[in-house]
Amino acid sequence: MMRAALSLSILVSAIAGTGLLQAAAASDDHEQARQLVEQGVILPLEAILQKLPEPVERILEVELEHEHGQRVYEVEILNEKGEVKEYVFDAQNGELLK
């Protein structure tokens, strides 16, 4: 799978329902993602996290990728059953892709 240079890796530690979100990212990638949100090119991460299809115990990792001409959020979670799952969302409209 070919991935473009824009790769935003965010390590996120959050407990579902608390609204607390802590993130660490490379400043250039973070700034570029912020600009894309401000320009209306992609949805903010908070909007994507609200679309997760199951209860979340912990968010493990979030990446913003540019694949095949499409920006996607890849969200890795630990669900309430202790299972690690990954979801892929269209970053522009929030559609769950995988």
Accessible surface in RSA format (square Angstrom, percent):
REM  Atomic radii and reference values for relative SASA: ProtOr
REM  Chains: A
REM  Algorithm: Lee & Richards
REM  Probe-radius: 1.40
REM  Slices: 20
REM RES _ NUM      All-atoms   Total-Side   Main-Chain    Non-polar    All polar
REM                ABS   REL    ABS   REL    ABS   REL    ABS   REL    ABS   REL
RES MET A   1   165.09  85.5  83.84  55.5  81.25 193.5  93.48  79.5  71.61  94.9
RES MET A   2   160.02  82.9 148.56  98.3  11.46  27.3 118.79 101.0  41.23  54.6
RES ARG A   3   109.48  46.0  81.73  41.7  27.75  66.1  33.67  46.0  75.81  45.9
RES ALA A   4    46.69  42.9  27.36  42.2  19.33  44.0  38.96  54.9   7.73  20.5
RES ALA A   5   107.87  99.2  69.41 107.1  38.46  87.5  82.49 116.2  25.38  67.2
RES LEU A   6    13.42   7.5   7.92   5.7   5.50  13.8  11.05   7.8   2.38   6.4
RES SER A   7    40.66  34.4  36.25  48.4   4.41  10.2  23.39  49.8  17.27  24.2
RES LEU A   8     4.77   2.7   4.77   3.4   0.00   0.0   4.77   3.4   0.00   0.0
RES SER A   9    53.46  45.2  45.33  60.5   8.13  18.7  29.86  63.6  23.60  33.1
RES ILE A  10    12.04   6.8  12.04   9.0   0.00   0.0  12.04   8.7   0.00   0.0
RES LEU A  11   118.09  65.8 111.88  80.0   6.20  15.6 112.53  79.0   5.56  15.0
RES VAL A  12     6.80   4.5   0.00   0.0   6.80  16.4   1.10   1.0   5.69  15.4
RES SER A  13    51.04  43.1  44.87  59.9   6.17  14.2  28.21  60.1  22.83  32.0
RES ALA A  14    12.03  11.1   6.76  10.4   5.27  12.0  11.90  16.8   0.13   0.4
RES ILE A  15    92.61  52.7  88.81  66.2   3.81   9.2  88.81  63.9   3.81  10.3
RES ALA A  16    55.96  51.5  28.15  43.4  27.81  63.3  40.07  56.4  15.89  42.1
RES GLY A  17    88.62 109.3   0.00   N/A  88.62 109.3  43.98 120.7  44.64 100.0
RES THR A  18    69.96  49.8  39.60  40.2  30.35  72.3  46.55  62.5  23.40  35.4
RES GLY A  19    77.25  95.3   0.00   N/A  77.25  95.3  45.15 123.9  32.10  71.9
RES LEU A  20   126.89  70.7 122.67  87.8   4.22  10.6 124.19  87.2   2.70   7.3
RES LEU A  21    63.26  35.2  31.54  22.6  31.73  79.8  31.54  22.1  31.73  85.4
RES GLN A  22   125.59  70.2 119.82  87.6   5.77  13.7  42.05  89.5  83.54  63.4
RES ALA A  23    63.51  58.4  23.85  36.8  39.66  90.2  26.13  36.8  37.39  99.0
RES ALA A  24    69.27  63.7  58.24  89.9  11.02  25.1  65.16  91.8   4.11  10.9
RES ALA A  25    39.98  36.8   2.03   3.1  37.95  86.3  10.26  14.4  29.72  78.7
RES ALA A  26    67.49  62.1  48.01  74.1  19.49  44.3  59.66  84.0   7.83  20.8
RES SER A  27    88.92  75.1  76.33 101.9  12.59  29.0  52.01 110.8  36.91  51.7
RES ASP A  28   117.79  82.5 109.46 108.9   8.33  19.7  33.12  78.0  84.66  84.4
RES ASP A  29    36.72  25.7  36.69  36.5   0.03   0.1   1.19   2.8  35.53  35.4
RES HIS A  30    93.81  51.3  93.53  65.0   0.28   0.7  65.74  67.7  28.07  32.7
RES GLU A  31    65.12  37.4  65.12  49.3   0.00   0.0  36.98  71.5  28.14  23.0
RES GLN A  32    79.07  44.2  77.30  56.5   1.77   4.2  18.89  40.2  60.18  45.6
RES ALA A  33     9.78   9.0   9.72  15.0   0.06   0.1   9.78  13.8   0.00   0.0
RES ARG A  34   100.77  42.3  94.68  48.3   6.09  14.5  55.12  75.3  45.65  27.7
RES GLN A  35    77.55  43.4  77.03  56.3   0.53   1.3  14.28  30.4  63.28  48.0
RES LEU A  36    16.52   9.2  16.52  11.8   0.00   0.0  16.52  11.6   0.00   0.0
RES VAL A  37    47.60  31.3  38.33  34.7   9.27  22.3  38.33  33.3   9.27  25.2
RES GLU A  38   120.82  69.4  82.41  62.4  38.41  91.4  44.32  85.7  76.50  62.5
RES GLN A  39   125.98  70.4  89.22  65.2  36.77  87.5  42.03  89.5  83.96  63.7
RES GLY A  40    59.37  73.2   0.00   N/A  59.37  73.2  31.45  86.3  27.92  62.5
RES VAL A  41    53.90  35.5  47.68  43.2   6.22  15.0  53.00  46.0   0.90   2.4
RES ILE A  42     6.72   3.8   1.22   0.9   5.50  13.3   2.58   1.9   4.14  11.2
RES LEU A  43    50.00  27.8  49.83  35.6   0.17   0.4  50.00  35.1   0.00   0.0
RES PRO A  44    52.10  38.0  51.29  46.8   0.81   2.9  52.10  43.0   0.00   0.0
RES LEU A  45    21.01  11.7  17.47  12.5   3.54   8.9  17.47  12.3   3.54   9.5
RES GLU A  46    95.43  54.8  93.50  70.7   1.92   4.6  52.36 101.3  43.07  35.2
RES ALA A  47    28.49  26.2  23.74  36.6   4.74  10.8  26.39  37.2   2.10   5.6
RES ILE A  48     0.00   0.0   0.00   0.0   0.00   0.0   0.00   0.0   0.00   0.0
RES LEU A  49    28.97  16.1  19.44  13.9   9.53  24.0  19.76  13.9   9.21  24.8
RES GLN A  50   153.22  85.7 117.18  85.6  36.04  85.8  44.48  94.7 108.74  82.5
RES LYS A  51    98.09  47.9  79.62  48.9  18.48  44.0  38.47  34.6  59.63  63.5
RES LEU A  52    25.46  14.2   6.75   4.8  18.70  47.0   6.75   4.7  18.70  50.3
RES PRO A  53    74.34  54.2  32.76  29.9  41.59 151.2  45.47  37.5  28.87 179.4
RES GLU A  54    36.75  21.1  26.75  20.2  10.00  23.8  21.97  42.5  14.77  12.1
RES PRO A  55    83.80  61.1  71.66  65.3  12.14  44.1  82.77  68.3   1.03   6.4
RES VAL A  56    11.52   7.6   7.72   7.0   3.80   9.2   7.72   6.7   3.80  10.3
RES GLU A  57    84.12  48.3  82.47  62.4   1.65   3.9  21.42  41.4  62.70  51.2
RES ARG A  58    92.29  38.8  92.29  47.0   0.00   0.0  21.32  29.1  70.98  43.0
RES ILE A  59    12.67   7.2  12.44   9.3   0.23   0.6  12.44   9.0   0.23   0.6
RES LEU A  60    54.69  30.5  41.96  30.0  12.73  32.0  44.14  31.0  10.55  28.4
RES GLU A  61    51.55  29.6  51.37  38.9   0.18   0.4   6.68  12.9  44.87  36.6
RES VAL A  62     0.32   0.2   0.32   0.3   0.00   0.0   0.32   0.3   0.00   0.0
RES GLU A  63    35.73  20.5  35.73  27.0   0.00   0.0   4.38   8.5  31.35  25.6
RES LEU A  64     0.13   0.1   0.03   0.0   0.10   0.3   0.03   0.0   0.10   0.3
RES GLU A  65     5.00   2.9   5.00   3.8   0.00   0.0   0.00   0.0   5.00   4.1
RES HIS A  66    49.30  26.9  46.98  32.7   2.32   5.9  33.14  34.2  16.16  18.8
RES GLU A  67    18.60  10.7  16.94  12.8   1.66   4.0   2.50   4.8  16.10  13.1
RES HIS A  68   148.69  81.3 106.10  73.7  42.59 109.0  88.97  91.7  59.72  69.5
RES GLY A  69    72.05  88.8   0.00   N/A  72.05  88.8  31.04  85.2  41.01  91.8
RES GLN A  70    67.88  38.0  64.02  46.8   3.86   9.2  25.12  53.5  42.76  32.4
RES ARG A  71    61.17  25.7  55.13  28.1   6.04  14.4   5.32   7.3  55.85  33.9
RES VAL A  72     4.26   2.8   4.26   3.9   0.00   0.0   4.26   3.7   0.00   0.0
RES TYR A  73     6.93   3.2   6.93   3.9   0.00   0.0   2.30   1.7   4.63   5.7
RES GLU A  74    15.39   8.8  13.24  10.0   2.15   5.1   2.46   4.8  12.93  10.6
RES VAL A  75     0.00   0.0   0.00   0.0   0.00   0.0   0.00   0.0   0.00   0.0
RES GLU A  76    52.59  30.2  52.15  39.5   0.43   1.0   3.75   7.3  48.83  39.9
RES ILE A  77     0.00   0.0   0.00   0.0   0.00   0.0   0.00   0.0   0.00   0.0
RES LEU A  78    46.57  25.9  46.57  33.3   0.00   0.0  46.57  32.7   0.00   0.0
RES ASN A  79     4.40   3.0   3.35   3.2   1.05   2.5   1.95   4.7   2.45   2.4
RES GLU A  80   118.41  68.0  86.15  65.2  32.26  76.8  24.30  47.0  94.11  76.8
RES LYS A  81   174.28  85.0 137.25  84.2  37.03  88.2  91.38  82.2  82.90  88.3
RES GLY A  82    51.11  63.0   0.00   N/A  51.11  63.0  26.20  71.9  24.91  55.8
RES GLU A  83    78.48  45.1  72.59  54.9   5.88  14.0  34.70  67.1  43.78  35.7
RES VAL A  84    90.54  59.6  62.52  56.6  28.02  67.5  62.52  54.3  28.02  76.0
RES LYS A  85    82.56  40.3  76.39  46.9   6.17  14.7  43.19  38.9  39.37  41.9
RES GLU A  86    77.06  44.2  58.24  44.1  18.82  44.8  19.09  36.9  57.97  47.3
RES TYR A  87    27.11  12.7  27.11  15.4   0.00   0.0  18.95  14.2   8.15  10.0
RES VAL A  88    16.38  10.8  16.38  14.8   0.00   0.0  16.38  14.2   0.00   0.0
RES PHE A  89     0.60   0.3   0.60   0.4   0.00   0.0   0.60   0.4   0.00   0.0
RES ASP A  90    13.94   9.8  13.94  13.9   0.00   0.0   0.00   0.0  13.94  13.9
RES ALA A  91     0.00   0.0   0.00   0.0   0.00   0.0   0.00   0.0   0.00   0.0
RES GLN A  92   127.68  71.4 116.45  85.1  11.23  26.7  21.74  46.3 105.94  80.3
RES ASN A  93    86.86  59.9  64.34  62.2  22.52  54.2  34.25  82.4  52.61  50.9
RES GLY A  94     3.47   4.3   0.00   N/A   3.47   4.3   0.35   0.9   3.13   7.0
RES GLU A  95    99.34  57.0  89.15  67.4  10.19  24.3  37.44  72.4  61.89  50.5
RES LEU A  96    77.25  43.0  54.98  39.3  22.26  56.0  54.98  38.6  22.26  59.9
RES LEU A  97    76.16  42.4  40.89  29.3  35.26  88.6  44.76  31.4  31.40  84.5
RES LYS A  98   146.43  71.4 122.08  74.9  24.35  58.0 104.08  93.7  42.35  45.1
END  Absolute sums over single chains surface
CHAIN  1 A     5933.5       4532.8       1400.7       3199.8       2733.6
END  Absolute sums over all chains
TOTAL          5933.5       4532.8       1400.7       3199.8       2733.6
